[in-house]
Amino acid sequence: MEVTVATWVALSLVFVSIIVRWAWSVLDWVWLKPKKLEICLRKQGLKGNSYRLLYGDMMEKYILHKQANSKPMNLSTSHDIAPRLIPLVEQTVKTYGKNSFVWNGPIPRVIIMNSEDLKDVFTKLDDFQKPKSNPLLKLLATGLATYEGDKWAKHRRIINPAFHLEKLKQMLPAFYISIDEMIKKWESLASKEGSSCELDIWPSLQNLTADVISRTAFGSTYQEGMKIFELLKEQEGYAIKSMQSVYILGWRFLPTKMNKRMKKIDKEIKGLLKELQDRARQEVLQVFGSNKPDFDGLPHLKVVTMILLEVLRLYPAVVMINRTTQKKTQLGRFSLPAGVQYGAPIILQKR
């Protein structure tokens, strides 16, 4: 009996210690560490909003985005698109100056717009690394934007040929067909309204990108390509929604409606791409057989070349580059503690 009681007491103490340790870790994550980092940044002259529990500036960011997208842009008077693309950063720089910070949940993101500091960020690759993103975003895309070190270098070498002008020339007929069809649709709409009409061309331009990639990447399986883009568009919506909230460890494993749908889309896209992958493997075997690949055989890899040529078309233009510090790091006159992110608003630096 005494042994049993002692065992239960020991187990209870272990359980309580685990709970206390977990509670302390959560408290440190959502409050103590962010406030400590905030004090450190303010002592160095960096300014920004005071930290708000767990969400930081994320709610304000969501509201500003919603307000910006609810108003039409008058491009005849201004081409300043920063308030629409990164409204929180743009407002912070206006309010607090170029040396400021915003809160990405419980993580401060320092905004330093000095060009020399930006050079340091891209030369000190070990000190400034790409921040870990929400694991759910991996269901949308991975690649150069998330890879580091040797893996990044390997993938960069693989897709390098896609930048060559001669490769793009081969796609010209597909570009022409897609653009010609789009213009004919516009002309048809204009003729129905008389001689002219007002058009929202943004959806057409979005579809044009998908249309061109479907023709060049999928050839005869054009409709299959468009199906993939429809799924990617839906996946993108879920990814944006997940970015607007703080990711809690283990959340992606919960069987929520959104998580289940994102995983289903991911499996469906991989299933649609399997045929293309099989064609690429079969082509490599036909060209090289059991021999080692050589330079003379590479021009005969039509399907493989097609895949490599189209990879970069899936990457949008970058308006802001983010990095994170793994240890205390000096950047210009600022000493950034471990755990702080660095944000370079490229779109603001070019203006």
C-alpha positions as CSV (number, residue, x, y, z in Angstrom):
1,M,0.0,0.0,0.0
2,E,2.8,2.4,1.0
3,V,4.6,1.6,-2.3
4,T,1.4,2.3,-4.3
5,V,1.0,5.7,-2.5
6,A,4.6,6.6,-3.0
7,T,4.3,5.7,-6.7
8,W,1.2,7.9,-7.1
9,V,2.9,10.8,-5.3
10,A,6.0,10.5,-7.6
11,L,3.8,10.3,-10.7
12,S,1.8,13.3,-9.5
13,L,5.0,15.3,-8.9
14,V,6.3,14.4,-12.4
15,F,3.0,15.4,-14.0
16,V,2.8,18.7,-12.1
17,S,6.4,19.5,-13.0
18,I,5.6,18.9,-16.7
19,I,2.5,21.1,-16.5
20,V,4.4,23.9,-14.7
21,R,7.3,23.7,-17.2
22,W,4.9,23.7,-20.1
23,A,3.0,26.7,-18.6
24,W,6.2,28.6,-18.1
25,S,7.3,27.9,-21.7
26,V,3.9,29.2,-23.0
27,L,4.2,32.3,-20.7
28,D,7.7,32.9,-21.9
29,W,6.7,32.5,-25.6
30,V,3.6,34.8,-25.5
31,W,4.7,37.5,-23.1
32,L,8.1,37.4,-21.3
33,K,10.4,36.9,-24.3
34,P,8.5,39.4,-26.5
35,K,8.6,42.1,-23.8
36,K,12.3,41.5,-23.2
37,L,13.0,41.8,-26.9
38,E,10.9,45.0,-27.1
39,I,12.9,46.6,-24.3
40,C,16.1,45.7,-26.0
41,L,15.0,47.2,-29.3
42,R,13.6,50.4,-27.8
43,K,16.9,51.0,-25.9
44,Q,18.7,51.2,-29.3
45,G,16.3,53.8,-30.7
46,L,14.0,51.5,-32.6
47,K,10.3,52.5,-32.4
48,G,7.0,50.7,-33.0
49,N,3.7,49.7,-31.4
50,S,3.7,48.2,-28.0
51,Y,3.4,44.4,-27.9
52,R,-0.1,43.0,-27.7
53,L,-0.6,39.5,-26.2
54,L,0.1,36.7,-28.8
55,Y,-1.2,38.6,-31.9
56,G,1.0,41.6,-31.8
57,D,0.2,43.7,-34.9
58,M,-1.5,40.9,-36.8
59,M,-5.0,42.1,-36.2
60,E,-4.1,45.6,-37.3
61,K,-2.4,44.2,-40.4
62,Y,-5.6,42.3,-41.3
63,I,-7.7,45.4,-40.9
64,L,-5.4,47.6,-42.9
65,H,-5.3,45.0,-45.7
66,K,-9.1,44.8,-45.7
67,Q,-9.4,48.6,-45.8
68,A,-6.8,49.0,-48.6
69,N,-8.4,46.3,-50.8
70,S,-11.9,47.8,-50.3
71,K,-10.9,51.0,-52.2
72,P,-10.1,51.3,-55.9
73,M,-6.7,52.7,-56.9
74,N,-6.5,55.8,-59.0
75,L,-3.4,55.1,-61.0
76,S,-3.9,58.4,-63.0
77,T,-2.8,60.4,-59.9
78,S,-0.4,58.0,-58.1
79,H,1.5,54.8,-58.6
80,D,2.3,54.3,-55.0
81,I,1.1,50.7,-54.4
82,A,3.0,50.1,-51.1
83,P,-0.1,51.1,-49.0
84,R,-2.0,48.3,-50.7
85,L,0.6,45.6,-50.7
86,I,2.3,46.2,-47.3
87,P,0.0,48.7,-45.5
88,L,1.2,47.9,-42.0
89,V,4.9,48.3,-42.8
90,E,4.2,51.5,-44.9
91,Q,2.1,53.0,-42.0
92,T,4.8,52.0,-39.4
93,V,7.6,53.7,-41.4
94,K,5.5,56.8,-41.8
95,T,4.6,56.9,-38.1
96,Y,7.9,55.9,-36.5
97,G,10.5,56.5,-39.2
98,K,12.8,54.2,-41.2
99,N,14.3,52.5,-38.1
100,S,11.3,50.9,-36.6
101,F,9.7,47.5,-36.0
102,V,6.4,45.6,-36.3
103,W,5.0,42.6,-34.5
104,N,4.6,39.4,-36.4
105,G,2.6,37.7,-33.6
106,P,5.0,37.4,-30.6
107,I,8.1,38.0,-32.9
108,P,9.4,41.5,-33.5
109,R,10.4,42.3,-37.1
110,V,12.9,45.1,-37.4
111,I,12.6,47.4,-40.5
112,I,15.9,48.9,-41.4
113,M,16.0,50.6,-44.8
114,N,19.7,51.5,-45.0
115,S,21.1,50.0,-48.2
116,E,24.5,49.2,-46.5
117,D,22.7,47.2,-43.8
118,L,20.7,45.3,-46.5
119,K,24.1,44.3,-48.1
120,D,25.2,42.9,-44.8
121,V,22.0,40.8,-44.5
122,F,22.7,39.1,-47.9
123,T,26.4,38.6,-47.2
124,K,26.2,37.2,-43.7
125,L,24.1,34.2,-44.7
126,D,24.9,32.3,-41.5
127,D,23.7,35.2,-39.3
128,F,20.6,36.1,-41.2
129,Q,18.6,33.1,-42.2
130,K,15.1,32.7,-43.7
131,P,12.5,32.5,-41.0
132,K,10.5,29.3,-40.5
133,S,7.1,29.7,-42.0
134,N,3.8,28.2,-41.0
135,P,4.0,24.5,-41.7
136,L,0.7,24.6,-43.5
137,L,2.2,26.8,-46.1
138,K,4.4,23.9,-47.3
139,L,1.2,22.4,-48.7
140,L,1.1,25.4,-51.1
141,A,4.7,25.7,-52.2
142,T,8.3,25.0,-51.2
143,G,11.5,25.9,-53.2
144,L,14.0,28.6,-53.4
145,A,12.0,30.9,-51.2
146,T,12.3,28.5,-48.3
147,Y,15.5,26.5,-48.9
148,E,18.9,27.3,-47.3
149,G,22.5,26.5,-47.9
150,D,23.5,23.6,-50.2
151,K,19.9,22.7,-51.0
152,W,19.2,26.3,-52.2
153,A,22.4,26.2,-54.3
154,K,21.4,22.9,-55.9
155,H,17.9,24.0,-56.9
156,R,19.2,27.3,-58.1
157,R,21.6,25.5,-60.5
158,I,18.8,23.3,-61.7
159,I,16.5,26.1,-62.8
160,N,19.2,28.5,-63.9
161,P,18.7,27.6,-67.6
162,A,15.1,28.9,-67.5
163,F,16.5,32.4,-67.4
164,H,18.1,32.1,-70.8
165,L,16.5,34.1,-73.6
166,E,16.8,31.2,-76.1
167,K,14.6,29.1,-73.9
168,L,11.9,31.8,-73.7
169,K,11.9,32.1,-77.5
170,Q,10.7,28.5,-77.8
171,M,7.6,29.5,-75.8
172,L,6.6,32.4,-78.0
173,P,3.9,30.6,-80.0
174,A,2.2,29.6,-76.7
175,F,2.4,33.2,-75.4
176,Y,0.9,34.5,-78.7
177,I,-2.1,32.1,-78.6
178,S,-3.0,32.9,-75.0
179,I,-2.7,36.6,-75.4
180,D,-4.6,36.6,-78.7
181,E,-7.5,34.7,-77.1
182,M,-7.6,37.1,-74.2
183,I,-7.7,40.2,-76.5
184,K,-10.5,38.6,-78.7
185,K,-12.5,38.1,-75.5
186,W,-12.1,41.8,-74.7
187,E,-13.0,42.8,-78.2
188,S,-16.1,40.6,-78.0
189,L,-17.2,42.3,-74.7
190,A,-16.6,45.7,-76.2
191,S,-18.6,45.0,-79.3
192,K,-21.6,43.9,-77.2
193,E,-21.5,47.3,-75.4
194,G,-21.1,49.2,-78.6
195,S,-17.8,50.7,-79.5
196,S,-16.2,50.6,-76.0
197,C,-16.8,49.4,-72.4
198,E,-15.1,49.5,-69.0
199,L,-13.3,46.2,-68.2
200,D,-11.7,44.8,-65.0
201,I,-8.6,43.3,-66.6
202,W,-7.1,42.0,-63.4
203,P,-8.9,38.6,-63.5
204,S,-8.0,38.2,-67.2
205,L,-4.3,38.9,-66.4
206,Q,-4.4,36.3,-63.6
207,N,-5.9,33.8,-65.9
208,L,-3.4,34.7,-68.6
209,T,-0.5,33.5,-66.4
210,A,-2.2,30.2,-65.7
211,D,-3.2,29.9,-69.4
212,V,0.4,30.3,-70.7
213,I,1.9,28.0,-68.1
214,S,-0.8,25.4,-68.9
215,R,0.0,25.5,-72.6
216,T,3.8,25.4,-72.2
217,A,4.0,23.0,-69.3
218,F,1.2,20.6,-70.1
219,G,0.8,20.9,-73.9
220,S,-2.0,18.6,-75.0
221,T,-3.2,18.2,-71.4
222,Y,-4.2,21.9,-71.3
223,Q,-7.4,21.4,-69.3
224,E,-5.4,19.3,-66.7
225,G,-3.1,22.3,-66.3
226,M,-6.0,24.7,-65.7
227,K,-7.4,22.2,-63.1
228,I,-4.1,22.4,-61.2
229,F,-4.2,26.2,-61.2
230,E,-7.8,26.2,-59.9
231,L,-6.7,24.0,-57.0
232,L,-3.6,26.1,-56.4
233,K,-5.8,29.2,-56.3
234,E,-8.0,27.6,-53.6
235,Q,-4.9,26.4,-51.7
236,E,-3.5,30.0,-51.8
237,G,-6.7,31.3,-50.2
238,Y,-6.3,28.9,-47.3
239,A,-2.6,29.7,-47.0
240,I,-3.3,33.4,-46.7
241,K,-5.9,32.7,-44.1
242,S,-3.5,30.7,-42.0
243,M,-0.8,33.5,-42.3
244,Q,-3.3,35.9,-40.7
245,S,-3.3,34.1,-37.4
246,V,-0.6,32.9,-35.0
247,Y,0.5,29.3,-35.7
248,I,0.2,27.1,-32.6
249,L,2.5,24.1,-32.4
250,G,0.7,21.0,-33.6
251,W,-2.3,22.9,-35.1
252,R,-1.7,21.4,-38.6
253,F,-2.3,17.9,-37.3
254,L,-5.8,18.8,-36.0
255,P,-8.6,17.5,-38.3
256,T,-10.1,20.9,-38.9
257,K,-12.1,21.6,-42.1
258,M,-9.4,23.8,-43.5
259,N,-6.6,21.4,-42.7
260,K,-8.4,18.5,-44.2
261,R,-9.2,20.4,-47.4
262,M,-5.6,21.7,-47.8
263,K,-4.2,18.2,-47.5
264,K,-6.8,16.9,-49.9
265,I,-5.8,19.5,-52.5
266,D,-2.2,18.7,-52.0
267,K,-2.8,15.0,-52.7
268,E,-5.0,15.8,-55.7
269,I,-2.3,18.1,-57.3
270,K,0.4,15.5,-56.7
271,G,-1.9,12.9,-58.3
272,L,-2.4,15.1,-61.4
273,L,1.3,15.7,-61.7
274,K,2.2,12.0,-61.5
275,E,1.6,11.5,-65.2
276,L,4.0,14.3,-66.1
277,Q,6.6,12.9,-63.7
278,D,6.2,9.4,-65.3
279,R,6.7,10.9,-68.8
280,A,9.9,12.7,-67.6
281,R,11.3,9.5,-66.1
282,Q,10.4,7.5,-69.2
283,E,12.0,10.1,-71.4
284,V,15.3,10.0,-69.4
285,L,15.4,6.2,-69.7
286,Q,14.7,6.3,-73.5
287,V,17.5,8.9,-74.1
288,F,20.2,7.6,-71.8
289,G,19.1,4.0,-70.9
290,S,21.5,2.6,-68.3
291,N,24.2,5.0,-69.4
292,K,25.3,8.0,-67.4
293,P,23.7,11.3,-68.7
294,D,25.9,13.3,-71.0
295,F,25.8,16.8,-72.5
296,D,24.9,15.6,-76.0
297,G,21.8,13.9,-74.8
298,L,20.4,16.8,-72.8
299,P,18.8,18.6,-75.9
300,H,16.7,15.5,-76.4
301,L,15.1,15.7,-73.0
302,K,12.0,17.7,-74.2
303,V,9.7,16.9,-71.2
304,V,12.4,17.4,-68.6
305,T,13.4,20.7,-70.2
306,M,9.7,21.8,-70.3
307,I,9.4,21.1,-66.6
308,L,12.5,23.1,-65.7
309,L,11.6,26.0,-67.9
310,E,8.2,26.4,-66.2
311,V,9.2,26.1,-62.5
312,L,10.0,29.8,-62.1
313,R,6.7,30.9,-63.5
314,L,5.1,29.8,-60.2
315,Y,7.0,32.3,-58.1
316,P,5.5,35.8,-57.7
317,A,7.4,39.1,-57.5
318,V,8.8,39.8,-54.0
319,V,7.8,43.0,-52.3
320,M,9.5,42.3,-49.0
321,I,12.4,40.1,-47.9
322,N,12.4,38.6,-44.3
323,R,15.3,37.1,-42.4
324,T,15.7,35.9,-38.8
325,T,18.6,36.0,-36.3
326,Q,19.7,32.8,-34.6
327,K,22.1,34.5,-32.3
328,K,23.0,38.1,-31.2
329,T,24.0,39.8,-34.4
330,Q,25.4,43.3,-35.2
331,L,23.7,45.1,-38.1
332,G,25.1,48.6,-38.6
333,R,24.7,50.4,-35.3
334,F,22.0,48.0,-34.1
335,S,22.6,44.9,-32.0
336,L,19.8,42.5,-32.8
337,P,19.2,39.7,-30.2
338,A,18.5,36.1,-31.1
339,G,14.9,35.5,-32.2
340,V,14.3,38.9,-33.9
341,Q,13.3,39.0,-37.5
342,Y,14.6,41.5,-40.1
343,G,12.3,42.9,-42.8
344,A,13.5,44.6,-45.9
345,P,10.6,46.4,-47.7
346,I,12.1,46.4,-51.2
347,I,9.1,48.2,-52.6
348,L,9.7,51.1,-50.2
349,Q,13.5,51.2,-50.8
350,K,13.0,51.7,-54.5
351,R,11.0,54.8,-54.0
